[in-house]
Amino acid sequence: MGFIRSCVWTAATVGLGIALATLEVGGKTPLAYARSAWARSEAGDWLRDRADDAADRARGALGQPQKPRERHSDEDRAALDRIIAKRSGR
């Protein structure tokens, strides 16, 4: 009974995945909607930063050298762009 239940759930989830990837709703697939929402949110950057930090901590625990972290805000990047533009204009 447990094996049959597992097979049914596996088939249902595979079918749902195929449906999400192929059926169009409003001209786009639900997967395309999810990808565009993920790209517009800041969750991807947050998750990537946390994963990088965890990997660095793991390297440190294993005795491997850690690379330095530099995180710049949008204001910092804009200020750097202004400085570079001013210096390259000479």
N, CA, C and O atoms as a CHARMM CRD file, in Angstrom:
* protein
*
  360
    1    1 MET  N      0.82000  -1.19100   0.00000 PROA 1      0.00000
    2    1 MET  CA     0.00000   0.00000   0.00000 PROA 1      0.00000
    3    1 MET  C      0.87000   1.26400   0.00000 PROA 1      0.00000
    4    1 MET  O      0.56200   2.22800  -0.70000 PROA 1      0.00000
    5    2 GLY  N      1.94600   1.26000   0.77700 PROA 2      0.00000
    6    2 GLY  CA     2.82000   2.42300   0.83800 PROA 2      0.00000
    7    2 GLY  C      3.54100   2.67700  -0.47400 PROA 2      0.00000
    8    2 GLY  O      3.76100   3.82600  -0.85700 PROA 2      0.00000
    9    3 PHE  N      3.90900   1.60200  -1.16400 PROA 3      0.00000
   10    3 PHE  CA     4.59300   1.73400  -2.44800 PROA 3      0.00000
   11    3 PHE  C      3.66300   2.32800  -3.49700 PROA 3      0.00000
   12    3 PHE  O      4.06400   3.19500  -4.27200 PROA 3      0.00000
   13    4 ILE  N      2.44300   1.86700  -3.51700 PROA 4      0.00000
   14    4 ILE  CA     1.46000   2.37900  -4.48200 PROA 4      0.00000
   15    4 ILE  C      1.17500   3.85200  -4.19600 PROA 4      0.00000
   16    4 ILE  O      1.08700   4.66000  -5.12100 PROA 4      0.00000
   17    5 ARG  N      1.03100   4.19700  -2.93400 PROA 5      0.00000
   18    5 ARG  CA     0.79200   5.59200  -2.54900 PROA 5      0.00000
   19    5 ARG  C      1.95900   6.47400  -2.98900 PROA 5      0.00000
   20    5 ARG  O      1.74700   7.58500  -3.47400 PROA 5      0.00000
   21    6 SER  N      3.18200   5.98900  -2.82200 PROA 6      0.00000
   22    6 SER  CA     4.35900   6.75700  -3.24600 PROA 6      0.00000
   23    6 SER  C      4.37800   6.95000  -4.75500 PROA 6      0.00000
   24    6 SER  O      4.70900   8.02900  -5.24500 PROA 6      0.00000
   25    7 CYS  N      4.02300   5.90700  -5.48300 PROA 7      0.00000
   26    7 CYS  CA     3.98200   6.01100  -6.94700 PROA 7      0.00000
   27    7 CYS  C      2.91400   7.00500  -7.39600 PROA 7      0.00000
   28    7 CYS  O      3.14400   7.78600  -8.32000 PROA 7      0.00000
   29    8 VAL  N      1.75400   6.98200  -6.75300 PROA 8      0.00000
   30    8 VAL  CA     0.67900   7.91100  -7.11500 PROA 8      0.00000
   31    8 VAL  C      1.09900   9.34800  -6.83300 PROA 8      0.00000
   32    8 VAL  O      0.88800  10.22400  -7.67100 PROA 8      0.00000
   33    9 TRP  N      1.68800   9.60500  -5.66700 PROA 9      0.00000
   34    9 TRP  CA     2.13300  10.96200  -5.33900 PROA 9      0.00000
   35    9 TRP  C      3.23900  11.42700  -6.27800 PROA 9      0.00000
   36    9 TRP  O      3.27000  12.59300  -6.67100 PROA 9      0.00000
   37   10 THR  N      4.14400  10.52300  -6.63900 PROA 10     0.00000
   38   10 THR  CA     5.20800  10.88000  -7.56900 PROA 10     0.00000
   39   10 THR  C      4.63400  11.24900  -8.92800 PROA 10     0.00000
   40   10 THR  O      5.03900  12.24400  -9.52900 PROA 10     0.00000
   41   11 ALA  N      3.68800  10.44800  -9.41400 PROA 11     0.00000
   42   11 ALA  CA     3.06100  10.74100 -10.70200 PROA 11     0.00000
   43   11 ALA  C      2.29500  12.06000 -10.65200 PROA 11     0.00000
   44   11 ALA  O      2.31400  12.82700 -11.61400 PROA 11     0.00000
   45   12 ALA  N      1.62400  12.32500  -9.53900 PROA 12     0.00000
   46   12 ALA  CA     0.86500  13.58000  -9.40700 PROA 12     0.00000
   47   12 ALA  C      1.79500  14.78700  -9.39700 PROA 12     0.00000
   48   12 ALA  O      1.50000  15.79200 -10.04400 PROA 12     0.00000
   49   13 THR  N      2.89500  14.70900  -8.68600 PROA 13     0.00000
   50   13 THR  CA     3.81300  15.85500  -8.63100 PROA 13     0.00000
   51   13 THR  C      4.52300  16.07200  -9.96100 PROA 13     0.00000
   52   13 THR  O      4.76400  17.21300 -10.35500 PROA 13     0.00000
   53   14 VAL  N      4.85800  14.99500 -10.65200 PROA 14     0.00000
   54   14 VAL  CA     5.47000  15.13300 -11.97700 PROA 14     0.00000
   55   14 VAL  C      4.46200  15.76100 -12.93200 PROA 14     0.00000
   56   14 VAL  O      4.81800  16.64200 -13.71500 PROA 14     0.00000
   57   15 GLY  N      3.21100  15.31700 -12.87500 PROA 15     0.00000
   58   15 GLY  CA     2.16500  15.89800 -13.71700 PROA 15     0.00000
   59   15 GLY  C      1.95000  17.36600 -13.42100 PROA 15     0.00000
   60   15 GLY  O      1.77600  18.16300 -14.34300 PROA 15     0.00000
   61   16 LEU  N      1.95900  17.73800 -12.15300 PROA 16     0.00000
   62   16 LEU  CA     1.82000  19.15000 -11.77900 PROA 16     0.00000
   63   16 LEU  C      2.99600  19.97100 -12.30700 PROA 16     0.00000
   64   16 LEU  O      2.80600  21.08700 -12.79100 PROA 16     0.00000
   65   17 GLY  N      4.19600  19.43100 -12.21600 PROA 17     0.00000
   66   17 GLY  CA     5.36800  20.13700 -12.74000 PROA 17     0.00000
   67   17 GLY  C      5.29200  20.34000 -14.23100 PROA 17     0.00000
   68   17 GLY  O      5.63000  21.41100 -14.73700 PROA 17     0.00000
   69   18 ILE  N      4.85100  19.31900 -14.93900 PROA 18     0.00000
   70   18 ILE  CA     4.70000  19.44800 -16.39400 PROA 18     0.00000
   71   18 ILE  C      3.63800  20.48500 -16.72600 PROA 18     0.00000
   72   18 ILE  O      3.81000  21.28500 -17.64600 PROA 18     0.00000
   73   19 ALA  N      2.53400  20.47200 -15.97200 PROA 19     0.00000
   74   19 ALA  CA     1.46500  21.44500 -16.21100 PROA 19     0.00000
   75   19 ALA  C      1.95700  22.86200 -15.95300 PROA 19     0.00000
   76   19 ALA  O      1.66400  23.76600 -16.73500 PROA 19     0.00000
   77   20 LEU  N      2.70100  23.07300 -14.86800 PROA 20     0.00000
   78   20 LEU  CA     3.20600  24.41100 -14.56200 PROA 20     0.00000
   79   20 LEU  C      4.19100  24.90700 -15.61600 PROA 20     0.00000
   80   20 LEU  O      4.29800  26.11000 -15.85600 PROA 20     0.00000
   81   21 ALA  N      4.89700  23.99100 -16.23400 PROA 21     0.00000
   82   21 ALA  CA     5.90600  24.38300 -17.21500 PROA 21     0.00000
   83   21 ALA  C      5.34300  24.55600 -18.61900 PROA 21     0.00000
   84   21 ALA  O      5.97500  25.21200 -19.44800 PROA 21     0.00000
   85   22 THR  N      4.17400  23.98800 -18.91400 PROA 22     0.00000
   86   22 THR  CA     3.70600  24.00300 -20.29400 PROA 22     0.00000
   87   22 THR  C      2.39900  24.74500 -20.51900 PROA 22     0.00000
   88   22 THR  O      2.22400  25.34300 -21.58000 PROA 22     0.00000
   89   23 LEU  N      1.47400  24.73100 -19.56600 PROA 23     0.00000
   90   23 LEU  CA     0.17900  25.37700 -19.77800 PROA 23     0.00000
   91   23 LEU  C      0.31500  26.89200 -19.67400 PROA 23     0.00000
   92   23 LEU  O      0.96700  27.40100 -18.76300 PROA 23     0.00000
   93   24 GLU  N     -0.29100  27.59700 -20.59300 PROA 24     0.00000
   94   24 GLU  CA    -0.19900  29.05700 -20.58500 PROA 24     0.00000
   95   24 GLU  C     -1.42200  29.66700 -19.91800 PROA 24     0.00000
   96   24 GLU  O     -2.55700  29.27100 -20.17900 PROA 24     0.00000
   97   25 VAL  N     -1.16600  30.63400 -19.05500 PROA 25     0.00000
   98   25 VAL  CA    -2.22400  31.38200 -18.38100 PROA 25     0.00000
   99   25 VAL  C     -1.94800  32.85400 -18.64900 PROA 25     0.00000
  100   25 VAL  O     -0.95800  33.40100 -18.16300 PROA 25     0.00000
  101   26 GLY  N     -2.80900  33.48800 -19.41300 PROA 26     0.00000
  102   26 GLY  CA    -2.58600  34.89700 -19.72900 PROA 26     0.00000
  103   26 GLY  C     -1.38800  35.12600 -20.63200 PROA 26     0.00000
  104   26 GLY  O     -0.76700  36.18600 -20.56800 PROA 26     0.00000
  105   27 GLY  N     -1.05200  34.16700 -21.46300 PROA 27     0.00000
  106   27 GLY  CA     0.05100  34.33700 -22.40200 PROA 27     0.00000
  107   27 GLY  C      1.39400  33.86300 -21.89700 PROA 27     0.00000
  108   27 GLY  O      2.34200  33.77700 -22.67800 PROA 27     0.00000
  109   28 LYS  N      1.51100  33.55100 -20.60900 PROA 28     0.00000
  110   28 LYS  CA     2.76200  33.05800 -20.04300 PROA 28     0.00000
  111   28 LYS  C      2.47500  31.83900 -19.18600 PROA 28     0.00000
  112   28 LYS  O      1.36400  31.66600 -18.68500 PROA 28     0.00000
  113   29 THR  N      3.46900  31.01000 -19.02600 PROA 29     0.00000
  114   29 THR  CA     3.30600  29.84900 -18.15500 PROA 29     0.00000
  115   29 THR  C      3.43900  30.29300 -16.69500 PROA 29     0.00000
  116   29 THR  O      4.07600  31.30900 -16.41700 PROA 29     0.00000
  117   30 PRO  N      2.84400  29.54200 -15.76100 PROA 30     0.00000
  118   30 PRO  CA     3.02800  29.88000 -14.34900 PROA 30     0.00000
  119   30 PRO  C      4.49300  29.89900 -13.93400 PROA 30     0.00000
  120   30 PRO  O      4.88300  30.67500 -13.06200 PROA 30     0.00000
  121   31 LEU  N      5.29900  29.05600 -14.55000 PROA 31     0.00000
  122   31 LEU  CA     6.73100  29.05400 -14.26200 PROA 31     0.00000
  123   31 LEU  C      7.38200  30.37100 -14.69000 PROA 31     0.00000
  124   31 LEU  O      8.25400  30.88800 -13.99300 PROA 31     0.00000
  125   32 ALA  N      6.95700  30.91400 -15.83700 PROA 32     0.00000
  126   32 ALA  CA     7.49100  32.19700 -16.29800 PROA 32     0.00000
  127   32 ALA  C      7.07500  33.32900 -15.35900 PROA 32     0.00000
  128   32 ALA  O      7.86100  34.23600 -15.08400 PROA 32     0.00000
  129   33 TYR  N      5.82900  33.26900 -14.86600 PROA 33     0.00000
  130   33 TYR  CA     5.39000  34.26400 -13.88000 PROA 33     0.00000
  131   33 TYR  C      6.23400  34.18900 -12.61000 PROA 33     0.00000
  132   33 TYR  O      6.63600  35.21600 -12.06300 PROA 33     0.00000
  133   34 ALA  N      6.49700  32.97700 -12.14900 PROA 34     0.00000
  134   34 ALA  CA     7.29400  32.80600 -10.93100 PROA 34     0.00000
  135   34 ALA  C      8.72000  33.29800 -11.13200 PROA 34     0.00000
  136   34 ALA  O      9.28500  33.93600 -10.24400 PROA 34     0.00000
  137   35 ARG  N      9.30700  33.00700 -12.29100 PROA 35     0.00000
  138   35 ARG  CA    10.67900  33.47200 -12.55600 PROA 35     0.00000
  139   35 ARG  C     10.76000  34.99300 -12.60400 PROA 35     0.00000
  140   35 ARG  O     11.70600  35.58000 -12.07800 PROA 35     0.00000
  141   36 SER  N      9.77300  35.63800 -13.23400 PROA 36     0.00000
  142   36 SER  CA     9.81500  37.10000 -13.30700 PROA 36     0.00000
  143   36 SER  C      9.59400  37.72000 -11.92900 PROA 36     0.00000
  144   36 SER  O     10.20100  38.74000 -11.60500 PROA 36     0.00000
  145   37 ALA  N      8.73000  37.11100 -11.11800 PROA 37     0.00000
  146   37 ALA  CA     8.52700  37.61800  -9.76000 PROA 37     0.00000
  147   37 ALA  C      9.79400  37.46000  -8.92900 PROA 37     0.00000
  148   37 ALA  O     10.14100  38.35200  -8.15400 PROA 37     0.00000
  149   38 TRP  N     10.49200  36.33000  -9.08100 PROA 38     0.00000
  150   38 TRP  CA    11.73400  36.10200  -8.35000 PROA 38     0.00000
  151   38 TRP  C     12.80900  37.09500  -8.78300 PROA 38     0.00000
  152   38 TRP  O     13.57700  37.58200  -7.95400 PROA 38     0.00000
  153   39 ALA  N     12.86400  37.39300 -10.07400 PROA 39     0.00000
  154   39 ALA  CA    13.87300  38.32300 -10.58200 PROA 39     0.00000
  155   39 ALA  C     13.62500  39.74000 -10.08500 PROA 39     0.00000
  156   39 ALA  O     14.57500  40.49100  -9.86200 PROA 39     0.00000
  157   40 ARG  N     12.35100  40.11900  -9.90800 PROA 40     0.00000
  158   40 ARG  CA    12.03200  41.47000  -9.44500 PROA 40     0.00000
  159   40 ARG  C     12.21400  41.63600  -7.94400 PROA 40     0.00000
  160   40 ARG  O     12.38600  42.75800  -7.46700 PROA 40     0.00000
  161   41 SER  N     12.18100  40.55700  -7.20000 PROA 41     0.00000
  162   41 SER  CA    12.28300  40.66600  -5.74900 PROA 41     0.00000
  163   41 SER  C     13.74700  40.69200  -5.32200 PROA 41     0.00000
  164   41 SER  O     14.64600  40.38200  -6.10300 PROA 41     0.00000
  165   42 GLU  N     13.95900  41.06300  -4.09000 PROA 42     0.00000
  166   42 GLU  CA    15.31600  41.07800  -3.54200 PROA 42     0.00000
  167   42 GLU  C     15.63700  39.77400  -2.82600 PROA 42     0.00000
  168   42 GLU  O     16.70600  39.63500  -2.23100 PROA 42     0.00000
  169   43 ALA  N     14.72200  38.82600  -2.88100 PROA 43     0.00000
  170   43 ALA  CA    14.91900  37.55900  -2.18600 PROA 43     0.00000
  171   43 ALA  C     16.09300  36.78400  -2.76600 PROA 43     0.00000
  172   43 ALA  O     16.81000  36.10900  -2.02600 PROA 43     0.00000
  173   44 GLY  N     16.30100  36.86800  -4.06700 PROA 44     0.00000
  174   44 GLY  CA    17.41200  36.15200  -4.68900 PROA 44     0.00000
  175   44 GLY  C     18.75400  36.64300  -4.18900 PROA 44     0.00000
  176   44 GLY  O     19.64700  35.84400  -3.90400 PROA 44     0.00000
  177   45 ASP  N     18.90300  37.96300  -4.08100 PROA 45     0.00000
  178   45 ASP  CA    20.15400  38.52300  -3.56400 PROA 45     0.00000
  179   45 ASP  C     20.35700  38.13500  -2.10600 PROA 45     0.00000
  180   45 ASP  O     21.46300  37.78400  -1.69500 PROA 45     0.00000
  181   46 TRP  N     19.27200  38.20100  -1.32200 PROA 46     0.00000
  182   46 TRP  CA    19.35400  37.85100   0.09100 PROA 46     0.00000
  183   46 TRP  C     19.78800  36.39900   0.24600 PROA 46     0.00000
  184   46 TRP  O     20.68200  36.09200   1.03400 PROA 46     0.00000
  185   47 LEU  N     19.15100  35.51200  -0.50600 PROA 47     0.00000
  186   47 LEU  CA    19.46600  34.08800  -0.40900 PROA 47     0.00000
  187   47 LEU  C     20.88900  33.81600  -0.87700 PROA 47     0.00000
  188   47 LEU  O     21.59500  33.01700  -0.26300 PROA 47     0.00000
  189   48 ARG  N     21.32000  34.46600  -1.95100 PROA 48     0.00000
  190   48 ARG  CA    22.67400  34.27300  -2.46500 PROA 48     0.00000
  191   48 ARG  C     23.71000  34.75000  -1.44000 PROA 48     0.00000
  192   48 ARG  O     24.72800  34.09000  -1.23600 PROA 48     0.00000
  193   49 ASP  N     23.45200  35.89700  -0.79500 PROA 49     0.00000
  194   49 ASP  CA    24.37500  36.39900   0.21900 PROA 49     0.00000
  195   49 ASP  C     24.47400  35.43800   1.40200 PROA 49     0.00000
  196   49 ASP  O     25.57000  35.17400   1.89600 PROA 49     0.00000
  197   50 ARG  N     23.34300  34.91900   1.85500 PROA 50     0.00000
  198   50 ARG  CA    23.34900  33.99700   2.99500 PROA 50     0.00000
  199   50 ARG  C     24.06700  32.69600   2.63200 PROA 50     0.00000
  200   50 ARG  O     24.79500  32.13600   3.45200 PROA 50     0.00000
  201   51 ALA  N     23.86300  32.21800   1.40400 PROA 51     0.00000
  202   51 ALA  CA    24.53800  30.98600   0.98200 PROA 51     0.00000
  203   51 ALA  C     26.04900  31.20400   0.88600 PROA 51     0.00000
  204   51 ALA  O     26.82600  30.33000   1.27200 PROA 51     0.00000
  205   52 ASP  N     26.46600  32.35900   0.37600 PROA 52     0.00000
  206   52 ASP  CA    27.90400  32.65900   0.30300 PROA 52     0.00000
  207   52 ASP  C     28.51200  32.74600   1.69600 PROA 52     0.00000
  208   52 ASP  O     29.61100  32.24500   1.93000 PROA 52     0.00000
  209   53 ASP  N     27.79400  33.38500   2.62600 PROA 53     0.00000
  210   53 ASP  CA    28.28900  33.48200   3.99900 PROA 53     0.00000
  211   53 ASP  C     28.42700  32.10200   4.63100 PROA 53     0.00000
  212   53 ASP  O     29.42000  31.81900   5.30200 PROA 53     0.00000
  213   54 ALA  N     27.43500  31.24700   4.41700 PROA 54     0.00000
  214   54 ALA  CA    27.49500  29.89400   4.97700 PROA 54     0.00000
  215   54 ALA  C     28.65800  29.11300   4.38700 PROA 54     0.00000
  216   54 ALA  O     29.33900  28.38000   5.10400 PROA 54     0.00000
  217   55 ALA  N     28.89000  29.26000   3.09400 PROA 55     0.00000
  218   55 ALA  CA    30.01300  28.56300   2.46000 PROA 55     0.00000
  219   55 ALA  C     31.34000  29.07500   3.00800 PROA 55     0.00000
  220   55 ALA  O     32.25900  28.28800   3.23100 PROA 55     0.00000
  221   56 ASP  N     31.45000  30.38600   3.22600 PROA 56     0.00000
  222   56 ASP  CA    32.68400  30.93600   3.79100 PROA 56     0.00000
  223   56 ASP  C     32.92200  30.43900   5.21500 PROA 56     0.00000
  224   56 ASP  O     34.05000  30.11400   5.58700 PROA 56     0.00000
  225   57 ARG  N     31.85400  30.38300   6.00700 PROA 57     0.00000
  226   57 ARG  CA    32.00200  29.87100   7.37000 PROA 57     0.00000
  227   57 ARG  C     32.42800  28.40500   7.35100 PROA 57     0.00000
  228   57 ARG  O     33.23600  27.98100   8.17700 PROA 57     0.00000
  229   58 ALA  N     31.88900  27.63500   6.41400 PROA 58     0.00000
  230   58 ALA  CA    32.27100  26.22600   6.31400 PROA 58     0.00000
  231   58 ALA  C     33.73700  26.09700   5.90700 PROA 58     0.00000
  232   58 ALA  O     34.45000  25.24200   6.43100 PROA 58     0.00000
  233   59 ARG  N     34.19000  26.93400   4.98100 PROA 59     0.00000
  234   59 ARG  CA    35.60600  26.90400   4.59700 PROA 59     0.00000
  235   59 ARG  C     36.48800  27.24700   5.78800 PROA 59     0.00000
  236   59 ARG  O     37.53700  26.63500   5.99200 PROA 59     0.00000
  237   60 GLY  N     36.05700  28.23200   6.57400 PROA 60     0.00000
  238   60 GLY  CA    36.83000  28.60700   7.75200 PROA 60     0.00000
  239   60 GLY  C     36.88500  27.48600   8.77100 PROA 60     0.00000
  240   60 GLY  O     37.92000  27.26800   9.40000 PROA 60     0.00000
  241   61 ALA  N     35.78500  26.77500   8.94000 PROA 61     0.00000
  242   61 ALA  CA    35.75500  25.66400   9.88400 PROA 61     0.00000
  243   61 ALA  C     36.64700  24.51600   9.41200 PROA 61     0.00000
  244   61 ALA  O     37.16500  23.75200  10.22700 PROA 61     0.00000
  245   62 LEU  N     36.82200  24.39900   8.10800 PROA 62     0.00000
  246   62 LEU  CA    37.67700  23.34600   7.56000 PROA 62     0.00000
  247   62 LEU  C     39.13400  23.77200   7.48300 PROA 62     0.00000
  248   62 LEU  O     39.98800  22.97600   7.09300 PROA 62     0.00000
  249   63 GLY  N     39.43100  25.00700   7.84700 PROA 63     0.00000
  250   63 GLY  CA    40.80500  25.48000   7.84300 PROA 63     0.00000
  251   63 GLY  C     41.24700  26.06700   6.52000 PROA 63     0.00000
  252   63 GLY  O     42.42000  26.40300   6.36200 PROA 63     0.00000
  253   64 GLN  N     40.34800  26.19900   5.57100 PROA 64     0.00000
  254   64 GLN  CA    40.69100  26.80000   4.28900 PROA 64     0.00000
  255   64 GLN  C     40.59100  28.31100   4.39900 PROA 64     0.00000
  256   64 GLN  O     39.78800  28.82100   5.18000 PROA 64     0.00000
  257   65 PRO  N     41.38900  29.03300   3.63300 PROA 65     0.00000
  258   65 PRO  CA    41.34000  30.50000   3.71800 PROA 65     0.00000
  259   65 PRO  C     40.00200  31.03900   3.21400 PROA 65     0.00000
  260   65 PRO  O     39.42800  30.52800   2.25300 PROA 65     0.00000
  261   66 GLN  N     39.52600  32.07600   3.88200 PROA 66     0.00000
  262   66 GLN  CA    38.27200  32.71000   3.49000 PROA 66     0.00000
  263   66 GLN  C     38.56400  33.92600   2.64200 PROA 66     0.00000
  264   66 GLN  O     39.53000  34.64900   2.88700 PROA 66     0.00000
  265   67 LYS  N     37.73600  34.14800   1.65000 PROA 67     0.00000
  266   67 LYS  CA    37.91100  35.33200   0.82500 PROA 67     0.00000
  267   67 LYS  C     37.20900  36.51600   1.48900 PROA 67     0.00000
  268   67 LYS  O     36.17700  36.34200   2.13600 PROA 67     0.00000
  269   68 PRO  N     37.76400  37.71600   1.33200 PROA 68     0.00000
  270   68 PRO  CA    37.12900  38.88200   1.95900 PROA 68     0.00000
  271   68 PRO  C     35.80200  39.20600   1.29000 PROA 68     0.00000
  272   68 PRO  O     35.63400  39.00000   0.08900 PROA 68     0.00000
  273   69 ARG  N     34.86100  39.71500   2.08000 PROA 69     0.00000
  274   69 ARG  CA    33.53300  40.06600   1.59400 PROA 69     0.00000
  275   69 ARG  C     33.43100  41.56700   1.42100 PROA 69     0.00000
  276   69 ARG  O     33.79900  42.33100   2.31300 PROA 69     0.00000
  277   70 GLU  N     32.93000  41.98500   0.27300 PROA 70     0.00000
  278   70 GLU  CA    32.65300  43.39700   0.04500 PROA 70     0.00000
  279   70 GLU  C     31.21900  43.51200  -0.43800 PROA 70     0.00000
  280   70 GLU  O     30.84300  42.93100  -1.45600 PROA 70     0.00000
  281   71 ARG  N     30.43400  44.25700   0.29500 PROA 71     0.00000
  282   71 ARG  CA    29.03700  44.47400  -0.09000 PROA 71     0.00000
  283   71 ARG  C     28.82100  45.97200  -0.19400 PROA 71     0.00000
  284   71 ARG  O     29.05100  46.71100   0.76300 PROA 71     0.00000
  285   72 HSD  N     28.38100  46.41100  -1.35100 PROA 72     0.00000
  286   72 HSD  CA    28.16900  47.82800  -1.59300 PROA 72     0.00000
  287   72 HSD  C     26.69500  48.08500  -1.85100 PROA 72     0.00000
  288   72 HSD  O     26.03200  47.32800  -2.55900 PROA 72     0.00000
  289   73 SER  N     26.19200  49.16300  -1.26600 PROA 73     0.00000
  290   73 SER  CA    24.80400  49.54500  -1.51100 PROA 73     0.00000
  291   73 SER  C     24.71300  50.26600  -2.85600 PROA 73     0.00000
  292   73 SER  O     25.72700  50.58900  -3.47600 PROA 73     0.00000
  293   74 ASP  N     23.48800  50.50800  -3.28800 PROA 74     0.00000
  294   74 ASP  CA    23.29200  51.21400  -4.55800 PROA 74     0.00000
  295   74 ASP  C     23.85900  52.62800  -4.49200 PROA 74     0.00000
  296   74 ASP  O     24.37200  53.14000  -5.48700 PROA 74     0.00000
  297   75 GLU  N     23.76600  53.26100  -3.31700 PROA 75     0.00000
  298   75 GLU  CA    24.31300  54.61100  -3.16900 PROA 75     0.00000
  299   75 GLU  C     25.83500  54.58500  -3.28700 PROA 75     0.00000
  300   75 GLU  O     26.42700  55.47600  -3.89700 PROA 75     0.00000
  301   76 ASP  N     26.46900  53.56700  -2.70600 PROA 76     0.00000
  302   76 ASP  CA    27.92700  53.44200  -2.79900 PROA 76     0.00000
  303   76 ASP  C     28.35100  53.24200  -4.25800 PROA 76     0.00000
  304   76 ASP  O     29.32900  53.83300  -4.71600 PROA 76     0.00000
  305   77 ARG  N     27.61200  52.41400  -4.97100 PROA 77     0.00000
  306   77 ARG  CA    27.95000  52.17700  -6.37600 PROA 77     0.00000
  307   77 ARG  C     27.78900  53.44700  -7.19700 PROA 77     0.00000
  308   77 ARG  O     28.60900  53.73700  -8.06800 PROA 77     0.00000
  309   78 ALA  N     26.72500  54.20900  -6.91900 PROA 78     0.00000
  310   78 ALA  CA    26.50600  55.45900  -7.64400 PROA 78     0.00000
  311   78 ALA  C     27.63400  56.44300  -7.35800 PROA 78     0.00000
  312   78 ALA  O     28.10600  57.12900  -8.26500 PROA 78     0.00000
  313   79 ALA  N     28.06800  56.51500  -6.10200 PROA 79     0.00000
  314   79 ALA  CA    29.16700  57.40900  -5.75300 PROA 79     0.00000
  315   79 ALA  C     30.45800  56.98000  -6.45800 PROA 79     0.00000
  316   79 ALA  O     31.19800  57.82600  -6.96000 PROA 79     0.00000
  317   80 LEU  N     30.72500  55.69600  -6.49800 PROA 80     0.00000
  318   80 LEU  CA    31.91000  55.21100  -7.20300 PROA 80     0.00000
  319   80 LEU  C     31.83100  55.51800  -8.69500 PROA 80     0.00000
  320   80 LEU  O     32.82500  55.90600  -9.30800 PROA 80     0.00000
  321   81 ASP  N     30.64400  55.34300  -9.27700 PROA 81     0.00000
  322   81 ASP  CA    30.47600  55.66200 -10.69800 PROA 81     0.00000
  323   81 ASP  C     30.73900  57.14100 -10.96900 PROA 81     0.00000
  324   81 ASP  O     31.34300  57.48300 -11.98600 PROA 81     0.00000
  325   82 ARG  N     30.29100  58.02800 -10.06600 PROA 82     0.00000
  326   82 ARG  CA    30.54700  59.45900 -10.23700 PROA 82     0.00000
  327   82 ARG  C     32.03500  59.76300 -10.15600 PROA 82     0.00000
  328   82 ARG  O     32.55200  60.56100 -10.93800 PROA 82     0.00000
  329   83 ILE  N     32.72200  59.13600  -9.21800 PROA 83     0.00000
  330   83 ILE  CA    34.17100  59.36400  -9.06100 PROA 83     0.00000
  331   83 ILE  C     34.90900  58.88500 -10.31000 PROA 83     0.00000
  332   83 ILE  O     35.78800  59.57600 -10.82500 PROA 83     0.00000
  333   84 ILE  N     34.54700  57.71000 -10.78500 PROA 84     0.00000
  334   84 ILE  CA    35.21200  57.15700 -11.96700 PROA 84     0.00000
  335   84 ILE  C     34.93400  58.02400 -13.19000 PROA 84     0.00000
  336   84 ILE  O     35.83400  58.27300 -13.99200 PROA 84     0.00000
  337   85 ALA  N     33.69600  58.48400 -13.33600 PROA 85     0.00000
  338   85 ALA  CA    33.36000  59.33100 -14.47300 PROA 85     0.00000
  339   85 ALA  C     34.11300  60.65200 -14.42100 PROA 85     0.00000
  340   85 ALA  O     34.55800  61.16000 -15.45000 PROA 85     0.00000
  341   86 LYS  N     34.25500  61.20900 -13.21800 PROA 86     0.00000
  342   86 LYS  CA    34.96000  62.47800 -13.07000 PROA 86     0.00000
  343   86 LYS  C     36.43800  62.30000 -13.39500 PROA 86     0.00000
  344   86 LYS  O     37.03000  63.14800 -14.06400 PROA 86     0.00000
  345   87 ARG  N     37.03900  61.21300 -12.93200 PROA 87     0.00000
  346   87 ARG  CA    38.46400  61.00400 -13.18800 PROA 87     0.00000
  347   87 ARG  C     38.75300  60.62100 -14.62700 PROA 87     0.00000
  348   87 ARG  O     39.80400  60.97600 -15.16100 PROA 87     0.00000
  349   88 SER  N     37.84200  59.90600 -15.26000 PROA 88     0.00000
  350   88 SER  CA    38.08600  59.50700 -16.64200 PROA 88     0.00000
  351   88 SER  C     37.80200  60.64500 -17.60600 PROA 88     0.00000
  352   88 SER  O     38.18300  60.57900 -18.77500 PROA 88     0.00000
  353   89 GLY  N     37.13100  61.69300 -17.12400 PROA 89     0.00000
  354   89 GLY  CA    36.83900  62.85700 -17.97600 PROA 89     0.00000
  355   89 GLY  C     38.00700  63.80200 -18.11700 PROA 89     0.00000
  356   89 GLY  O     37.92100  64.75000 -18.89600 PROA 89     0.00000
  357   90 ARG  N     39.09500  63.58900 -17.39900 PROA 90     0.00000
  358   90 ARG  CA    40.26400  64.48700 -17.46400 PROA 90     0.00000
  359   90 ARG  C     40.94600  64.42500 -18.76300 PROA 90     0.00000
  360   90 ARG  O     41.94100  65.11900 -18.97100 PROA 90     0.00000
